[in-house]
Amino acid sequence: MRKLIFVLLMIGVSGLALAVNPPEAVASPASKAPAAAVAKTAGKAGPAAAADWRPKWDTTIAEAKKEGSLVVYAGSIGEAGRALAQAFKDKFGITLELVQGRGEEIVARINSERKAGIYGVDVGLPGMSWYFNSIKPMAITLPIQPLLILPEVLDTSKWREHRLPIGDKAGHLAVILLGAQPHLSMNSDVVKAGEITSLSDLLQPKWRGKIVMNDPSVGGAGSEVFTFTVREVMGLEKGTAFMKALAGQEPVIIRDLRLMTEWIARGRYPLGWGPDPAPTAEFIRSGAHLTIPTLKEPRATTSATCNIMVLDKAPHPNAARLFANWLLSKEGATVFSKSYGYPSTRLDVPTEGIDPGLLLGPNEVILGEDYQLAKGEMRKLAADIFRSRIK
């Protein structure tokens, strides 16, 4: 009997963190591109009109069933992983074996396996940061568009900006979910509505020692908000000064994203900097007294770890192709969006039940790949500023 393998990699290596990053881009007050613009360098594939898509699809399903399983390495997607595995098994009878972990751990695992001549993974669900900075230079992924078969996936009218949601210039990554990266989350029993309307409000004396931060010196939501605030919102000089003042507020810095969310929900720390969208959405859905405040500053856009790449030399190539098509279909994208609590890049996937604070606003925009590559220097700056607070 096939078993669903759900492995959560142990976290303890210094510097490792979940990468929760925007697709090739983030919101910027300086840019005029709409938030819906996803990968403008992507090909303009139209609706699949060829009559032979059905035989190709049926053959892919048949060959995938012979392979019997699919191995997926992913960032931390929580309960969404279980939901995807179950739905894929129910639909096609194929077991999805999922390995979850922080981005740097997943990259290290793939790298060590490849050096040993082991090709054990078919598909990755990476964060943008570790994809661009680590996976892409390894040149081990396949172009996404040639793998696509389903007419509803190739139909560009179903996608934002009427383009396939390709997240990189080379066309090797597709963006499945895309939403807003909150600067903050807060406990609504402790922090009243309207108390925090700007990042500068965090510097009020009453919040000293009452802020918990996702570590901004490693990949993750904390790094995302740090980079975006310094680089795009305030500029290097003012942003650095603000971060030094924030460090003076004696924030507690943590790398366990779920524990951080739990602390805020329980009121141990009323304010959270750089909340991870997945556990935040999960806690809000469960009735926790968590809210995402609306600030005057623009927010980054993020696809978290809800992107897909297909590895070359995959042990189950047909199952990988099948999964890529299904995950980018309305059915698969809906399962992912609903279970993760984040909006889809497909226009026909409903957003009911998703916290409004995670939906993209009309003024949020997307930048290019260079933003991802700049994060390394920003993390060094964060490590220097918050050195005394990072344990």
Buried (B, 14 or more C-beta within 10 A) or exposed (E): EEEBEEEEBEBEEEEBBBBBBBBBBBBBEEBEBBBBBBBBBBBEBEEBEEEEBEEEBEEBBEBBBEBEBBBBBBBBBBEBBBBBBBBBBEBBEBBBBBBBBBBBBBBBBBBEBBEEEEBBBBBBBBBBBBBBBBBBEEEBBBBBBEBBBBBBBBBBEBBBBEBBBBBBBBBBBBBBBBBBBBBBBBBBEBBEEEBBEEBBBBBEEEBEEBBBBBBBBBBBBBBBBBBBBBBBBBEEEEBBEBBEEBBEBEBBBBBBBBEBBBBBBEBBBBBBBBBBBBBBBBBBBEEBBBBBBBBEBBBBBBBBBBBBBBBEBBBBBBBBBBBBBBBBBBBBBBBBBBBBBBBBBBEEBEBEEBBEBBBBEEEBBBBBBEBBEEBEEBBEBBBEBBEEBBE
